[in-house]
């Protein structure tokens, strides 16, 4: 596997479910990101991790809970989501946090019923 | 006002056309700008970045920044059907601030 991988690629869940999104980067980077991409809206930065430490939480509701066990893996735990949370969730990594070039995974298409 | 504004399109052009994709921005603190390309069902991939006012060329692609008018452009020469994608511009401070993306369709 190369680059940034994300699983699952598609997820349908009910509002009472709990699920997790997984991201893995094979680039030796130190920073990882979660973004939300909705139709006709800009990419929204959700969370930033640098050397496994969360450095940014962009006012994201607590029903989204990130976890970064090491520099290569990033999770987004989801619980009691709302239909408006349906979107493409993109993971990215960069050598270091901030203005470095970011490399994106293919995303998880999430539908909340 | 959004920090980076971009017409969502779609922009539909014939193969071989010169394409102009544009963004305006309001944040004077942007240090440089990036263009990402996103194919359907894929994540964005970096196309080009440019630091200062002026042009930067890479093959069929030219990125242009006009800081006085807060305007950035991406030109694609001899466009191909394989260029059909969404093009995202981003301004960079300590993080990337993206526009909505412009969907481009190049038909044969």
Interface residues (C-beta under 8 A of the other chain):
Chain A: X4 X6 X40 X41 X42 X43 X45 X48 X56 X90 X92 X98 X99 X101 X102 X103 X104 X105 X106 X107
Chain B: X2 X4 X8 X31 X32 X34 X36 X41 X42 X43 X44 X45 X46 X49 X88 X92 X93 X94 X95 X96 X97 X98 X99 X100 X101
